Amino acid sequence: MLKKTLMLAIAVGLTYISGAATGLYADQGEEIVGHPMPKYSRAVQAVETDDTLLLTQDRIDKVKKFFEQNGKDGDRIEVLPEEDRQAYQMRFYAKIHGTERSVPLVKFEEKTPDNNMHPALGELKGLFLMGKHSEVEYQGLENQYKNLHLAYFRQVSDDQGGTVAEGEKIYRKAYDQAHGKANTTAFAPDPNQKARAQDMKKQMQEMKAKGDIAGMMNMAQQFNKAPGQTQPGAAAMDEMNKDTWDLWVKCLEDIAKVAYWTRIEYAASPR
């Protein structure tokens, strides 16, 4: 018995030295030792410093097939109960003293479609509802990008010392171009007027996305009637009349290029 225990300890120790173990201890001190899973080749690291979290543009069915083909005896793929995504986990199972135990090896998931949309599409919908572009133009883009908000993205530099999702960084740049800060501050010399102008601009953007032309016209007229409000009213009208269609189409195209559809999380560094 001592010899058997010693040999098991040596085997487990060697496995850890090789960086291949994911373990769960049984009551008697014995351990289920997992094994490293192969790296999914068509994937990139979501975070530069973490090789266990990967993203791929392949759909989840293809990823699932890969792990099924690369599993070993004792490996099982199980469905995970997630409301807003399709998710699976592969675990390694073994019996210790008649009790079946397991350790996780890898988890992979893909978000399921819903009724939401990417805010860049919302901008285009507002322009269509305002009559600046046709329904045919808009529907074609909606059909193409309706699930873009479900994608995963790598974390990249936000150019300010932090990190941000790559898709969000592209969207922020387009948003600043379409609704630049200069438009909300250049005509507001005092703090109160500046705050009112910024609030008005925000409301205008919300109404524009909904296609509420009457509401935008009414707000601009109200500001123009008040003393000293000619410039905010004019800026609001500019916001309503601006056609940023090409900017938002380019934004969607650029985001789609860096979008990933399946997230893969390994329990240990893949081999």
C-alpha positions, 0 to 999 in steps of 0.5 A, spaced: 500 500 500 505 504 501 509 503 495 502 504 491 501 511 494 508 513 493 508 511 486 501 515 485 504 521 489 510 521 484 506 520 478 501 526 480 508 530 482 510 529 475 504 531 472 504 538 475 511 539 474 509 538 466 504 543 467 498 539 465 494 538 471 487 540 473 486 536 480 480 534 485 482 531 491 478 525 494 477 524 501 482 519 501 487 524 498 487 521 492 486 525 486 483 526 479 488 529 474 485 532 468 489 533 462 491 539 458 486 540 452 489 542 445 489 549 443 483 551 438 488 553 432 483 558 429 483 563 435 486 569 438 487 571 446 482 575 448 487 578 453 494 579 451 496 576 458 492 570 459 493 564 454 487 560 457 481 565 454 480 565 447 476 567 442 474 565 435 470 567 429 468 560 428 461 558 430 460 554 437 458 547 433 464 547 429 468 548 436 464 543 439 466 538 434 473 540 435 473 538 442 469 532 441 474 529 436 480 531 441 477 528 447 480 522 451 477 516 455 473 519 461 472 526 457 464 528 457 461 534 454 455 537 458 450 542 456 450 548 461 444 552 463 445 559 461 439 563 459 442 568 454 447 563 451 449 556 448 454 554 453 458 547 453 463 544 458 468 538 457 469 535 464 474 529 465 470 523 469 473 518 473 471 513 479 475 513 486 473 508 491 466 507 487 465 514 487 465 518 480 468 525 480 470 530 475 474 536 474 473 541 468 477 541 462 474 547 458 468 551 457 465 554 450 459 559 449 456 563 444 450 568 445 443 567 443 440 572 438 435 577 441 431 583 440 436 588 441 441 591 436 448 594 436 447 602 437 451 603 431 445 600 427 440 604 432 443 611 429 442 608 422 435 606 423 434 614 426 436 616 419 432 612 415 426 614 420 427 621 418 427 620 411 434 621 409 435 614 407 430 608 404 427 602 408 431 598 403 438 601 405 436 600 412 433 593 412 439 590 408 444 593 413 440 590 419 439 583 416 447 583 415 449 586 422 443 584 427 447 580 431 453 584 431 451 586 439 452 579 441 459 578 439 465 578 443 471 582 442 479 582 444 481 587 450 485 593 447 489 599 449 484 605 450 490 610 448 489 613 455 492 607 460 487 602 460 483 597 456 477 597 452 473 592 448 476 593 441 469 593 438 467 599 443 473 603 441 471 603 434 464 605 436 466 610 441 471 613 435 465 614 430 460 616 436 465 622 437 465 624 430 458 624 429 456 627 436 463 631 437 464 634 444 465 641 440 458 641 438 455 641 445 460 646 448 462 652 443 456 656 443 455 655 451 459 660 454 456 659 461 456 653 465 448 653 466 447 654 458 452 649 457 449 644 461 442 645 458 445 645 451 448 638 453 442 635 456 438 638 449 443 634 445 442 628 449 435 628 448 435 630 440 440 624 439 435 619 443 429 622 439 433 621 432 434 614 434 427 613 435 425 617 428 421 622 432 422 628 428 416 632 431 419 632 437 426 634 435 423 640 431 419 642 437 425 642 442 429 646 437 423 651 436 422 652 444 430 653 445 430 658 439 424 662 443 427 663 449 432 669 450 439 667 448 438 660 446 438 661 438 445 658 438 443 651 442 437 651 437 441 652 431 445 646 434 439 642 435 437 643 428 444 641 425 444 635 429 437 633 426 439 635 419 446 631 419 447 625 415 452 621 418 450 614 414 456 613 411 460 614 418 455 609 421 456 604 415 463 604 416 463 603 423 459 597 423 464 594 417 470 595 422 467 592 428 464 586 424 472 585 422 474 584 429 468 580 432 468 573 434 462 569 435 465 563 440 468 564 447 473 558 449 475 558 456 480 553 458 481 550 465 489 550 464 494 553 459 492 549 452 497 545 449 
